[in-house]
Amino acid sequence: MWTLIILGILLLITLISLFKIQPFLSFLIVSILMGLAYGIKPSVLIEAIQKGIGTTLGSIISIIILGAMIGKMIAKSNATIVITDRLVQVFGPKNLPLAFMIIGFIIGIPLFFSVAFLLMAPLVLSTAKRNNINPIYLGIPMLASLSITQGFLPPHPAPYYLVTHLPGADMGTTLGLGIIISIPAMLISGWLFGKTLKDFPCNPLNFSSEETLEINPSFLESILVLLLPVILIAAHSLIDNTFFACVGEPIIALLISLCAAIYLLGFKRNISWKSMQIWLIDAIKEVSPLILTFGGAGAFKEILQVMHLGDQILLITNNSLINPLIIAWLIAAALRIITGSSTVAGITTAGLILPILLKTGINPNLLALSIGSGSMVLSHVNDSGFWLFKEYFGVSIKNTLRSWTIMETILAIVGLIGVLILQNFV
């Protein structure tokens, strides 16, 4: 099995990078070949591919499209210019990477990675262009903070699942310890590593408005549209009632935010509905290749699950003398590398590591954070975040591996080191 998986990943990389085959087709070809080589019946194979595509797109397509529309509204209405000018005024051009890292962490706590990325990336790219700063240098600190919140901190799906399924783990304790670990992880993987990318080659998407508007939105209106999804989702976490449970759902929160953007950044600025419709349609066109790629990655992930990869990993790690926190990190890292999904890696590892937790009595809160750290390692061509970064920031596959992938790996390693240090105190 392992030989087959390694050959499959190598073939996937070759098809995409060497032969320039569209990622969706590459994922589909490799998924079919791996499934047939493993001995999966054709009917089961096709069903798994359909399930993988359907479940992956079903969970994210609305979020991607709504987030892209809001990002386009923010950019085309000149709201990005308004926010950028205020950020430069408050932090100064030299401290913008640190400013975006902090903003990314705040926004990333309640929002899914894809939502936060689609909201923040246009702001980063337009800020970089207006201030003649390399967008990679500005974006890596922000993306590091977004990744950390997704992997380490509840209420994101994987950390939440880990806390609720590892006996003895506590939501508040895991969140508090996760924030402690997040600080050095962000600084090293985002801010310090980002400093090495000041002259990194890239050709990013253009989110700067070329239109001259009579009236720009105010800073308050601009930042409100950006933060409204965060506010609504955070309110759902803090206030337990039916209303906030409804508006705090990511899809509904984004839809409300889009409506707010259409009014505050559009109609209130005397922009015609016809113009805004063109913006919204353009937003969908721009993310359509990404949607196809995500669907292909979902098919590949489902084939690996049908191959019972998790069972094989459990057999390898049984009766090991290695620190359980490191074992958990390694299992999550392996699943992350193979499936491309940090969420799948975290949730799957929770089930695999449970016998070791019960046997060793290791601190379950640290175990959850160790799994979260491992689930972020070595993002590559089967990870949707890899393609979001590549396409938005206009970086080649080779250079995406040299920037995004290294950042994610540094983050994962620093997270593990932080967990091992905290083991001596909690």
N, C-alpha and C positions, 0 to 999 in steps of 0.2 A: 504493500500500500504506500509506504513512504516514498519508494522510488517513483511510483506513479504520480504522487502528489508533486514531488520535486520537478519531474519532467513536465507535468501540466503547467506549473507556474513558470518554468523556463520557456515553454512554448507560448504562453500568454504574453510574456514580456517580449519575445521575439516577434510575434505577430503584430503587436502594437508599435513597438519602437523601431524594428528593423524593416518590416514590410508595410508599415503605416496603415494597417487595416483598422477600420473604425472600431473603437473599444467594445461596443455592443456586439458586433459580429465576432470579435476575437473571444469574448467571454462565452458566446454561444457555441462556437466551434470547439473550444477547449472543454467546456462542460459536457458536450455530447461525446467527444473522444474519450475523456476520462471515465464517464459513466459506462460506455460500451466496453472499454478496456477492463474495467473493474467487474464486469459481468452483470450490470443492471439491465433488466429487461427493457426493451425499447418503450413499452407502454408506461412503465414506472418511471423511466428516464424523462420522457416528455412531460409526464404529470409533475415531476419534481421541478423541472425547468419552469413550467407554467406557474407553479406554486411560488417558486423563488422570485420570479419577476413580479407576480401579482402582489405578494405580501410586502415586498420591498417598496414598490411604487405606491401601493395602497396606503402605506404608512407615512410617506414623505412627499408625494407629488403635490398635494394641496399646499403644504408648507413651503415647498420650493417655489411654486408659482406665486403665491401671495407674498412671500418674502421678496421675490424678484420685482414684483409690481411696486411694493413699497419702496424698495431701493431705487427703482427708476423714477418714481415720483419725487423722492428726496433729491435725486441728482438733477433731473430736468427742471425742477422748480427753483434751482439755485439754493436750496436749503443746505446742501453740502458746503457751498461757499460760505454761507452764514455761519455754520457750525465751525468750519475750518478757521475762519478769521478769529472767532472767539477763542478757540483752542490755542492758536498761535499767540493771541494776546495774553492769555492766562499763563500758559506754560513756556512760551518761547519756542522758536523753531528747533533749538537743540534738544529740548526735552520732549518733543512730540512722541518718540517711540515709547517712552515711559508713560506718557499720558494715555496713549492708546492701549497699552498693556493694562493699566488700571481700569479704564473704561470697559475694555473687553472682559475683565474679570467680573465687574459689576453686572454687566449685561448677560454674561454667560451663566451666571448662577441659576436664574429661572428659565432661560431659553435653551432649546435644543441647539446643538452645534450648527446644523444647517440653517436654522432660522437666524441665529446670531451672525453667522457668516454672511448671509445674504443681506442683512441689514447693515453690517459694518464694512464689508469690503468696498462698496461704492464710496463710502466716506473716506476710507484709507486711501483709495486710488486717486480720488479727486484732491485730497489734501496733499498727497505726494506730488501731484502734477503742479498744483498752484504754488508750492514752495520749493520746487525743483529738488525733491528728495527721492531717492530710490525707493519705489513702493515695497520692495522686498524688505529693505531695512526698516521701513515703517510698519509693514504688515506682520512680520514674524513675531514681534512681541505681543501684538493683539491676538494672533492665532494661537500662540502658546497659552495665553490665559484662557481662551475659549476651550482649548483641548483639555486643560487641567480641570476646569469645572465639569466638563462632560465625564471625565474618567474618575474623578475623586469625590465629587460632592453630590449628595442628595439635594434636590429631588430629581436629578437626571435618572433615566430608566435603569441603567446598570447599577450605579451606587445605591439607588433606592431598593432595587431587587436584592442586592447583596445584604444590605442592612436588615431587611425583613425576612431573609431566608437563612442567615447564619445565626444559629442559636446564641443568645447572649449579646448580640450587637445592639447598640443604641443609636438612634438617629442623631441626637444632639452631640453625643460623644464623637461619632464618626465625622460629623460635619466640622466640629471644632478641631479635631486632630488633622482633618483634611485641609483646613485653611492654613494650619501651621506648616504642613508639608508643602502646600501650594506656593508659599512666598518664595523660598529658595528655588523651587522648580521653575517658577515664572522668570525670576531674575536671571538664572543661568541659561535656560533653554531659549528664552525669549529676548531679554534685554542684552545679555552679554554675547550670546551667539549671534544675535541680530547685528551687532556691531561689526562682525566679520563680513557682512553682506552688503556693505555700503555701495559697492560697485558691481553688484551681481547683475548679469544680463537678463533683461525681461522686456516684454512688449505687452503691457496690460490692456485690458478693456478700457474704453474711454467712458467715464461716467461724468465728465464735465459738460455742463450745458453749453451749447453753442448758440442758444437763443437769448435775445435781449428782452428781459421782462421789465415792465414799467415799475413794478413794485416787488422787491424781494420779501420773502416771509421774514418775520422776526425770529430772533434766536429762540425765544420761548416756544413759538409755534413749531420751529424746526426740531428742537430737541424733544418736544412733547411727542411728535410723530415717531421719532426714533425710540423713545423710552416707553411709549404706551403699551406695547406688548409685554415689556418687562413688568410694568406696574400691574397690569391685569393678571398675569400669571402669578406674580408674587402675592397679590391679594388673595388669590385662590388658595395659596399655601398657608396664609396667615388667618384667613377668615373662612370659617366652615359654615357656609349656607348655600342654598340652591343657586342663587343669583351668581355669586362669584365662582361657584363650581362650573357654571355655564360659560361665563365670559372669560374665565381663566383657562379654558381649554385652548391650546396653542392655535388651532385652526380658527376658532371664533375670535380669539384675541387679535390675530393677524387680520382677519376680515374687518373687525372694528377699526383697527389701526389704518387699514387701507381706506376705509370710508372717511376717517379723520384726515388722512393725507389728501384725498380728493377734494375735500372742502377747504381745509386750512391752507394747503399748498397750491390748490387749483382754483376753485370757484372764487375764493376770497381774494385771489390775486388777479381776477378777471381773465383767467385762462379758459378757453372754450373747451367744452366737453369733447368736441371732435379732436382737438389736439391731444387731450389726455387719453382718449381711446387709442390713438396711434402709439403713445408712450407705453401703454399697458400691453398692447399687442407686440411691440418690439421687445418688451421684457420677456414675454413667453418665448419668442423666437430665440432669444439669446441663451436661455437655459434649456432649450429642448435637447441639444446634444448631451447635456449632463443627465437629463432624465433617462435617456436611452442607456447611458453608461451605468447608471445606478441599477436599472433593470437587469442588465447583463451581469453585474456583480452579484445581484440577488440570486440569479440562476446558478452561478458558480458556487456560492455559499451553500445553497440547498443541496447540490450534488455532494459536497463534502459531508454534509450532515447525513445524507442517505448512506454514505460510505462508513458511517459509525466511527468517525475519527476520534470522538471523545472517549470511546471505550478503549481504543488503542493507547491513548495518552495515559489513561488511568492505570493500565497494566504496567506501563513503563515506570511510573512514579510510585507504585506500591512498595512499601517496606524500605523506603529510602531514608538515609540518616541525615539528609540535608535539612536545614532549617525550614520548617513548614511555610514560613513567609516567602522564602525564596522559591520553594516548590510551587506555591500558588502563583507567584509572579511568572515563573517559567511556563506553567500551563496556560495562563492567560496570554502570555506573549506568543506562544506557539499558535494558539487559536486565532489571535489577532493577525499574525502573519499569514496564516492559511486562509482564513475566512474574510479578512479585510474589515471586519466589523468589531469595533470596540465593545459595543453593546452585546453582541452575540458572545464575544470572548468572555466578558464579565459574567453574564448570566450563566453560560455553560460551565465556567470554572466553579461557580458556586456549588453546583451539583457534584462536580468531580472532587472537590476539595473537602466536602462535608465529612466523609469518613476520617480524614486526617485531622480535621478540627476536633471531632469527638474523641479521637484517640490521644491527641497531644494536649488538648486544653489550651491551645494558643489563643491570645487575645483576639476575639472575633472582629473588633473594630479595626485593629491593625491588619488583620487578614483581609478585610474588605478593601482597605486602602492599598494593600499590596497587589491584590487582584486588579484594582483600578489602574494602578501604575503599569502593570504588565500589559493591560489591554490597550495601551497607547503606543507600544513600541513598534518601530520599523514599518510605518505605514507605506504601502507601495501601490502597485497598479490595480489591486482589487479593492481598494478603499475609496469610497466616494469623496472623502475629504481631500485625498490626493488629487483627484480630478477637479474639484472645486478650486483648489489653489492653483493648479496648473493652468486652467482655462481663464480664470479671472485675472491672474497676475501675469499671464502670457509667458510662461516658462517652459522650456523643453522638458521632456521626461527625464533626461540625464540630470538637468539642473534642479528639477523638482526633487529628485532623490538626494541631491547635494544640499538642499536647503530644507524643504518641508520634512522629508524623511529623517534627516539628522536631528532637526529640532524635536520631533516627536520622540525619537530614541533617547536624546539627552533628558527630556522631560521624564520619560519612563524610568531611566536609571537613577536620576536624582530622587524621584519619588520613592523608589525602593530603598535607597540609602537613608532617606528620611524616616521611613518606616522602621528600618533596622535600628536606627539611633533611638527613636521613640520607644522601642521595645525595652530599653534599659530604664525607662522612667515610668511606664504605665503598666 
